[in-house]
C-alpha cells in the first residue's frame, strides 16, 4: 500500500473537479502574471536630490565642464558664492 496519493489520482474519477481545479490554477497564474507586469511597467525613480541653500547647479556644471587650475576656495566661491552681475 502506498502512503502518497498523487494529484492525478484524485482527478481520475472526477473530470468536473479537474476542470474546476485547472480553472482556479489558470486564474491564479493570470493574476500573478498581471501583478508582475504591473510591477515591471512602473519605473523606479530616484528621489530628487536635496541641495544646500544657495547652490546653483548651472554654475556647478559649468565649472565641472571647464575645469581650471583653481584652488579649493576659488572653486567654492565660484560655485557657492553670490552670483555676479
N, C-alpha and C positions, 0 to 999 in steps of 0.2 A: 504494500500500500504506500502511496506517495503522500507526503505531507504538504506539498505545494500544489496549488491549483493554478494553472496558467490562465491568463486573461482570455485567450481564445476558447478555452473550455467553458468558461462562463457564458459566452455568447453563442456557443454552438447550437443550443436548442432554442434560442430566442432571438430571431433576426430583428425584431422590433426594438429590443433592448440594445442590440448592437448599433442600429441606425441612430437611436437616441444618443448613445454614448459618442458616436462619431460626430454628431451634430454639435454636442456640447464641446468636444475637443476642438473642432473647427472654429467655433465661436471664440473660445479662449485664445486660440492661436491667432486669430484675426485681431482680437483686441490687443494682444501683446505686440503684434507687428505694427499696428496703428500707433501704439504708445511709443515704440522705438522710432518710428518715422517722425512723429511729432517732436520727440526729443532731439533728433538729429537736424530737423529743419530750423530749429531755433538756435541761432549762433550765440555763443557766449561772448559777451562784450566785456572788455577790460574796463574797470572803473576809471572815471575821469581823474586825471592827476590833480592833486591839490597843491597849488603853488603858494609860495610865500608872498606876502603883500609886496607890491612894487616890482615884481619880476615881469619883465617884458619878454615874452617868448620870441617875438620877431627879432628883437635886438640880440637875444641869446643865440638864435640860429644864425643870424648874420655873422656873429663873431666866430661861431663854430665852422662856418663855411669858408671863412677867410682868416685862418689863424695867423697871428703875428707874433713877434717876439716880445710879448708883453710880460711883465711880472704879474704876480697874482693880484696885487692891489689895482693896477691899471685895468686888468681884465674885469675884476669885480666892480670897479667904479663904472666901467663902460656898460656892463650888463645890468647891475642893480642900482646904479646911481640915478640921479634925476635926469630926465630927458633934456637934451639940449635943444634950444630953438632952431 
